[in-house]
Every structure is written in structure tokens, then in C-alpha cells.
């Protein structure tokens, strides 16, 4: 596919050919099943669709209920795809299914290759940094508990001090005001602030660095470190992040703010935030989530959130996630989830409202087109909802039990970069474009261009529409 575009020397022509190839392969897969060219094509198509719907409904029943219905949901979620595969094999339809799946795979490969090629549209590109003089008085704050003890395991203190940095180790047994430590370091002459720890600690120190316009160094010593991932840093070797002290480049990224508190990744409301608040979550995440989800999803104890994203109303949402710049795909909790850039100046917003098995099935079949899922961008997001009990009353609910502006006197659970907080409503999320100077190693093995989101409408436009120099589309 790459060769086909390069021979012509015209990336637009190459992308158009790939888009047309994607549409042709997709149409061939459908025609193969519908016209009876394959043995039992309609059976393969319908049984596959029914299996997908049943599996999605089973997952919903497993998550949203307890007792026998949860057991039945689990069996259905696993049994539906197994039954479909058994049908293909026993009924002699496996070859038809394999050919159709192969054609669809070719369509997806061509489509993604076409979307990756420049076609005159504004594409998000990774920010290129500028070389800066080596910091003379860098100060790094390190949390020895983060990531299961990565600070000691990778010898981060010794390596940082060898490179001329002063290290401040947090006391694992005491509550520490990280913001105060960072401000003290600035008052003592630090010309760079850095953190070896989780994203929540990263955000607090990053805010101080932005406040004083100092460069900020990220050391990927946390458990997941999504911020480090999207900066292209090597999360498997935190010590390599320290190379920025001697061979680094600097660029500016956006810094999020939720009711005055900084965040570098995400702010979660609703189901996920409620689960994170539970005292058993840290020790038994999966078990705690399964125990709480039925009440949260069915609306018994969970908050229903009303939100406004730049004038777009999102009523009664079960879950809402606001990110510092949008993710390439609407699944920021996936292991490979990436933000194409961190300097786009926009919040990403993902809102979910699923009322039952039917809507769960629709979400599985239609994806981002489902009525229960909203994916958008905004400059400002305001969130209200049913508040937790304060002073013996449900201060965040209206007299009719609905959520609304009366929630301004209440509190709701919020997960900020994975940290559990309780914040007064309304909770307002904004972005400070280019507020943070980030220093990273010049050589970053984690810099990977993320896959573009699949958009068949864009593929169709690309295949048949000739972009004009003026419009760029």
C-alpha cells in the first residue's frame, strides 16, 4: 500500500486509490454474503449480528445485575460468540465466514492506510521541540511508592543526582503537600521541576512549573503514566526520561483545570468516579467494581450527571470523561489509547448513557453512532448532578428528585487523573492552552503516530471527491 502511493509521487492520489480499494473490499464482503456466492452467506451475516447483540446484552446483564441474572449474563456474553463459531464449523459455513472476514480485513487495512496519508486536510501532528540550555539547578520530586517501587528498582535517585539534579523524596508514611514542596524548590532557585510518580502528582507540580514558567520534567515512575505515554516517553524504563537533563528538547503543552485543580490527563464523573471513591478499590479493583456497578448502572446509588459542553447539553449521563485534548478513539481506558497531540487547545468529552440491554447492544453494534454515546470537543465543560449527602440531606437534588442547578450547593465524586476527590457542584473543566513547558529526551522510543479513528464517511469523500487547494478537503 505504501509503494502504490509513492510511485505516483502524489499522496492525494495514493490515498484516493486506497480509499476506493477500501470501499471495493467492503462492498465485496457484503455482496459475497448477500448474493449467495458464498455457502449460506445470509446465515453467516445474520448469525454474526445476532451473536454480537446477544453478547453485548449479556455483558450488560453481567455488569448491571447480581445473582442469577448476572450468572446468565456472563454465560450469554461468552456463549453467544462460541455458539456462532460452532454454527460456522458444524454447518460448513466456516469458509464463507473466513472469506467475508478476510475481505472486511482488507477494507479496514486500506481505509486506515488512506486516512494516515496527507490529503490536504489539517491533520494533528506531533509537536516538535526546541533545544534548550541544560538546566543548572533542577529539582525532582520522587514518590518511592509509585509504580510498585520503581524509584528504587530503576535507581532513579542515584542517576538523577549523578546528572546534577537535587532529589526530594516523599515520605511514604506521611501526608505531604506536594504543591508546597514544589513552591519551596522554586523559592530556593530551582530552574526546572520534575516528578517521578503518578499522574496526579505530576499535575500538581506541573501547575507550579506553569505558574512560574519553568520547564517540567516527567519521569514515568507511576503505574500507568498516560501523560508520559502521550509525550512519547518510555514507560518501561523510567531512567531514560532523565536523559532530558543533558540531551533534551522543550515544547509547550496544554494544562487542564477542574474547579481550580490542575490535571494532565482526565477528569471522570459518574460510574468510574464512584467506584474509585470506594475504600476497597485500591486493594481489589475488579472485585469492588463488580460489587458496586449494579447499583450505579441501575441508578440506585449512582449519580446521574447533567453537563453542558460549550452550550451542548448532556442530560442524565451515567458516566462522563473530560480529557486534556481528545483521544484518537473513544476508549481512553484501553491500554493503547493515545492522544494525537497535547497542544490542540480543546477538551475531549466522552459521555455515556446506557439504560438497558437494548442500548448496550446498540452501542456494541453502532459504536460512536449509538444514541447512548456522545463524543465531542469543547473549551468549557460544566457538570452538575445528584450530590452526595451533606449534613443529612441530599443537597444536590431538586425537589422533584432530578439533578440540576440546585446541585451548586452539593458535592459529587470526581476522579482527577485517577485520584479520588469530592468537589462542589457545579464542577467546571477548562484548558490553559500552551501553559506548560515540558522538557523531554530528544530520543523518545515511545513516539508513535496513533491510528486515526475509522470514519467511513471521510473514506467515501476521499474516494470520490477531488480536494481543492482552497478548501483543503
Phi, psi and omega in degrees: 000323178293320181297321183300321180283327186285332182296321182284338182074005181241105183297330179293316179296318178297317178296323179295319179296319178295319179297318178293322176297322178296315180295320180296317180293320178296316179296322179297320179297316180293312181298323180300322181278323187277331185271358179080011177296328176263155181291113178068040183301316180296323178296317179299314183295310184292318180294323177296318179293316178298319178299320179295315180296314180297320179296318179296318177296321179296319178299318179298311180297325179294320183278326190262359182225168175239173174071214185300323181293326176294317178299314179299318179298318178297318179295320180292320181298323180272322186287329183299307178295327177296319180296320179296315179297320178297319178300317180298317184287308183294322182276003179070025183259004187296325181291318177299314179297321181294317179296314180298318179295322178296317178297319179293324176297319176298319179300317180292319179298315179295320181296314180294322177296322178294319181291333180284341184277143177292127181233026178092349178273158177289115180253142175293126180242149181289134182295136176262136184270172178244143178290140180230156175299150180297131179298143182265329182228063179286144177234127181243129176262125184236134177256108185294344180273341186297142176061027180072028177093034181293331181302313179284320185297326181257008177059043187290323181297310182298317181292319180296316180294326178295331179270007174096010181267150171265131184253132174249112181269130177285147178275114183299337184264007183223150174286128184237134175277095184295323179299317179295321177299318180294318180293324177296319178297321179294317180296335179269007172103012179298137176251007173202140174243142179214163182222133166250099185177194182283173184294328178297316177292321178304315184295319181297316180286325178300323179297321178293318177300318179293322180299325182255008179055046177255151175293151184236134182248127179259125174245118191282068182255009178274189181283311183246317176054061177295326179298314178297321179301313184284345171277353180086013182281157180276108182282346179275346182220082182303331182297331181293337178295332181289348177299340179298336180294335182241337182215072186237170173224155188236140171213166182261140176230167180279155178232125181278159177220127177239108183051041177089352179262135183284153170213147181254339183241276189222156170237122184247138178234157174087225190304308183297317180297322178296319180294317181297329182292337187293136183297337181272357188297318185297325184272333182215078187296308184295314181296319179296317180298314181297327180287327185267332188303320180304315179294319184291315183287328180276355176087008181289307181245341185284153177283142166256128190254134168258134181223154174231119179248100182051046178088349179271118184276136177234090186275145169051049179277144176277328180215142181217130179234127178245127185240150173286093189076143186287150174281154181293331178225151185283053177209070183295348180270354176291150185298327184262011181296134182224152167259122184302329178208160180243012181231028182279347177076016181226145171278141170269141182230126175233118182239136183233133175220103181240117186267340183189188184297326181296316179289328175296319178295319178298321179296322179292324184277316188263347178061232185293346179274355181291147182295334183278357183235126175243126178235118183207176176239156182201160174268335183213133178233127178245128186239130171233177180171181176293119187277159172289161185291129179233121179065031176087357181232160178271081193293341185267000183258150174283177182295337179265008178085002180266157178277157179175204183295339178297344178293354180297339180264002185249192181227146175227150176288140180220138174253113182253112185051039178085356180264135183280125179226162170240121185236147178288143178269152357286145177265125185247127177252131177223179182225140175253099185297131175062025186283338189245127173271119183249130176256124183230159175297146180295326178255112183237105182293344181273002179286107181227129176291122183290156177294136177289150177294143181289127183218098183291333176294320177292323177299317180295317178298318181295324183290327189239353182253132179267112183294138176268149181302330184284313183281328181073015178229000000 
